[in-house]
Amino acid sequence: MPVERPITERGLAVLHAIVSDYVASNEPVGSKAIVDRHSFGVSAATIRNDMAILEEDELIAQPHTSSGRIPTDKGYRLYVDTLARIRPLSAAQRTAIERFLGESDDLDDVMARTVRLLAQLTNQVAMAQYPSMRRTVVKHIELVAVGEDRVLCILVLGSGVVEQQMAWLPASQVTDAWVHGLRQRIAESVVGIDVESAVGAVDQLSERIADWTQPGEATVVARVLDVLRAQLDANRSERIAVAGAANLMRGGGFAGSLPVVLDAIEEQVALLRLFDELVQDGSGVTASIGRENEPYGLATTSIIASGYEEEGSSGSRVGVLGPLRMDYASNIASVRAVARYLNRVLGESG
């Protein structure tokens, strides 16, 4: 077990040089290359000594005999933690983000545009967690008779989301007066409380349906309640929009683990768990690297994410997933910028 020791300023600079050169070239980095490419003002022998200490500390490793060195998971972690300055996006990039996201029509379009844009900016897999509406208040419920056997169910949430769905009824007994009475009864139970509580209220109405409906009405009312519950469920479930999976095929970096990574992206369960447990740093961005992702089956990946706030949401995140060998500085800047604009777009549309 190596003894942890403070890393010197030059040792840290050498680590940063190895990471940046390896990310750019995908080739192990040697001491002569560092001297040639970076202005350290010392000999290759001195750099070799610094590299030997970094290797003892398990920050870099030698993949093959007589080759240069590559960063380890631990090395990438220290590199990310000590990035002195994140390169800001250009004015043209910021304008393009703002314009592209600003043209969105609805929430689904916002999320789809967000991940497409982020995948293009970073050349990684982009992921955006839908804002959770569990704590959003049910603002209004409307039932509209559109035929003798159909009722249009309209759910309006405090966040501005409007859900519309048709309830097809098993009997031809729909009248405006009947629909009005049913709407009033349901609204008394669910309007003014959050989505999560409203689901429970609808379940209670369903369980006691015989107590508050007229003889022969239970089956018809149950259809309406089923539709309403489905509308509420759609706004309490956790979802992730994903784009750029094809980027995983480019540049390697996953060896035999690519099918596992693709399965995790497809299933989304692991991604949701990981997103829920990420902790942001002071800059509003977090990175989870290599073996830190092993509990989720993603030990060969790095994930960069940032939270965004949206009325009624609870910790939703946007980010990218890619190989350990990624351009962390550029990707962190892109994720942070897109998260800010996503927050702004959702705030303006809410």
N, C-alpha and C positions, 0 to 999 in steps of 0.2 A: 504494500500500500504506500504510494508516494506521499511524502510529507508536503502539505500545503505551504507555500511560501508566497510572500508578496511578489508580484511581477514588477520588474523594473519598467521605467518609462520606455526605454529602447526595446525591451523585450515585447512590450505591448505593441509598439510600432511595427516590430517585425511580424508579430501575429497578424496585425491588420494588413500588412503587405502580402503575407501568404494567402490570406482569405481573398483579398481583392484580385490577386493575380490568378489564383486557382479558379475563382468564379469566372474570370474572363477567358481563361485558356483551357480549362478542364484538364490541365496537366500538372503533375506534382511540381512544386516550386523548390529550386535549389538556392544555395547561398549566393552563387555567382549571379544568378538572374536577379536576385534582390538587390545586389550591389549595382548591377547595370541599370535597373529600372527605377530605383529609388535613391534619394539623396541622403544616405545615412552618414557619409563622411568617415566610415570605418572600413577595415579590410573584410574580405570574404571570410577570413579565419575568425574574426570577431563575431560576424553574423552567424557562423557555424556554431560557435559557443552559445550564442543566444538561442539558436534553434535546438541545441542539445538540452538546454534547460526547459524550453517549451515542451520538448518531447518527454522529458522526465515528469513534467507536470501533467502529461496526458492532454495537452492542448493541441498538439500536432502529432502526426504519425507518418511512418514510412511504409507506403503500400507495397513496395518491391525493393529488393536489395539493390543498392547503388542508385536508387531513384531519389528525387526530391521529397518534399513533405507536403501533406495535405492536412487541412483542419479536421479535428475530431468534433463530435457533438459538443463536447465541453469547450472546445476552442471557438466554435461558432457562437455558443452561448456567451462567452466572455466578449467576443467581438461585438455582438449585438448590444450587450449591456454597456459597452464603453464607446459606442459610436458618438464621437464628439459633436458631429454636426450632420444632420439629415439634409441631403440636397433637396431644396424646394422644387416643386414643379415649375415649369416655365409659365409665363403669363398666357401663352397660347394654349398650353395644356389646361390651365385652370379655366380659361374661357370656354374651351371645348367641352369640359366636364359640365360646366354650368348650363351651357346651351343644350347639350344632349339630354341631361336629366330634366331640364326645365320643360322639355317638349312632351313629357309623359302625360298619358290620358287618365290613368287610374293607378291604384296601388300595384296591381300585377304588372302593369307596364313599367312603373318606376323600378320594381325589383328586377325585372328582366333587363332593362336598360343598364341598371347599376352593374350587374354581373358581366354583361357583355363588354361594357366599357372597361371595367377593372381587369378583365382577362386580356384585353387588347393592350392596356397600359403596362401590364406586368409580365405577360406571356406565361402566366400560371393559371391554375384553376381558381376561379373567383367564386365566392360564396357570400350570400346575403341572407341573413335570418329575417324572416318576416316579423314585423312588430307584433308582439303578442297583445291581444285585446282582452285578455282575461279580466283586467281591472277597469276596462272601459264601461261606462254607464249605458244602459239601454235607455235611449232617449224617447223612442216612440215605436209603437206597433200599430199597423193598420191592416185591416182585412177588407178586401173589396170583392164583392160578388160579381163574377164575370160570366156567369151562366148558371143553370140550374144544378150543375154538378161540379162547379169549379169556384175556388176562392183564391185570390191572389194575396199571398202573405208578404207584407213589407215590414222589414226590421230596420230601424234607424239607430245607429250608435252615436254616442257623444263625440267620437273621433271623426264623424262625418261619413263613415261607411254606411252604405245603403244596400241591403240584401233584399232581392225579390225572388220569390219562388211560388209556383203554382201548386195548390193542393187539389188533387182530383178526388172527389168524394164518391162513396159507393151508393149514394141515394140522391134522387132528384128532389131535394127539399130545401135548397138554398134560397133564402129571401134576404132583402136588405135589412129588415128588422132582426132576423135571426143572426145575421153576420154581425150587426152592430152590438147586439147583446153579448155575443161570444167574445168580440174584441174587448168590450169593457171588462168582462170577467177576467180575461187573460192579462190585460194591461194592469189591473189592480195588483196582480202578483209579481209582474216582472219589470214594469217601467220604473226607472229611478234607482235600480240596483245594478251592480256590475254583472258582466256576462257570466262569470263563474257562478255567482249566486243565482242568476236567472235560470241557468241550466237546472239547478236544484229545485227552483220554484216550479218549473215546467214538469219535472219528474213527479213532484208532489201532486200537481194538478192531475197528471195522468193516473197516479196510483189511487186517487180519490174520485175519479171521474164519475162514478155512479152516484156519488153524494151530491153533486152539483149540476147534473144534467137531467133533462127530461127523459122519460122512458123512450127507448129507441134511438136516442141521440148519441150514445156513447161511442159507437163505431165511427160516426161522422166526425165528431169532435176530436177523437183520437188521431185521425188523419191530419187535421190541422195542427195539433200539438206536435206530431212527429215532424212535420215540415218546419215548424218554428224551432224545435230542438236542433234539427240539422243545420239551420241557419246560425244558431248560437254556437254550435260545435265548430262550424267552419271558422269562427273568429276566436276560438280558444285553443285550437290546435297549433303545434309548433311546425313551421315549414321553413325550408331553405331553398332559395333559388340558386342554381349552379350554372356556370358557363365555363368553357375553355378546357374541358376534359381532354381534348385532343392535344393540348400543350404538354400533357404528361408523356406523350410519345416522343417528343422532341428533346434531344440532348441527353437522354438516358438519366441515370441517377437513381434508378429504382431496382435495377437488376431483376431478380425473380419475384420481387414484391409488388410489381405493378398490378397484377390481378387483384391482390388483396386491397390495394389502395382504390382501385376502380370500384370494387364491391362496396367499400365503405362510403364512397361518394354516392353510389346508387341507392344504398339503403338509408343513408342520412342519419340513422340513429346515433352512430358513434360521433358524427360531426355535431349533432345537437348537444350531446353530453359534453363534448370537449368545449364547445362554445360557452355552455352554461358555467363551466369551471374556470375559464380563463380570467385572469386578473390583470387589469390594465395598469401600466406604469404611469408616471407623472405626465408623460407626453400624450396620454390617451391611447397609446398603442401597446399591444402585447405580442410577444413572440413565444411560441412553444416549439422546441427544437428536438428532433431526433428521438432519443430514448424517453424524453419527457412525454411523448405521445404514445408510448408503448401500451399503456392500459386501454387505448382505443384501437389498437391494431394498426397504428400509423407510425411505427418506429423509424421508418425511412423517410419521413416527411418533415418539413417545417411549415408552421402555420403562423401567419401574421394577421392580426385582427384588431379592429377598433370598434368601440361601442358607439351607437348613435341614439339619441333620445328622441322619442316620439310620444305625444300625449297618449296616455293609456298603456304604453309599452313597459316592459320590465327587462332591461338589459339586453336588447337585441344587438347583434353584431354583424359587421361586414368584414370580409378578409380574403386572403388568398392561401392556397395550399400548393406546395411544390417540393422539389427535392432539397436536400440539405445545401447543395451547391446552388444558391440563388443570390441575386443581387439584393441583399437585405436593405441597404440604405435607400435604393430607389423604390423598392416595393413598399417599405414603410411609409415613404413620402406619398406614394400613390394611394395606399389604403387610407391614410389619415385625411388626405384631401377629398377622396370620394365619400368618406364617412361624413365629413363636414357638409358637403353639398347635399348628400342624401338627407341629412337632418334638416337642412334648409328647405328642400323641396317638400318633404313630408309636413314640415311646419306650416308652409304656405298653403298646402292643399287641405290641411285639417280644418 
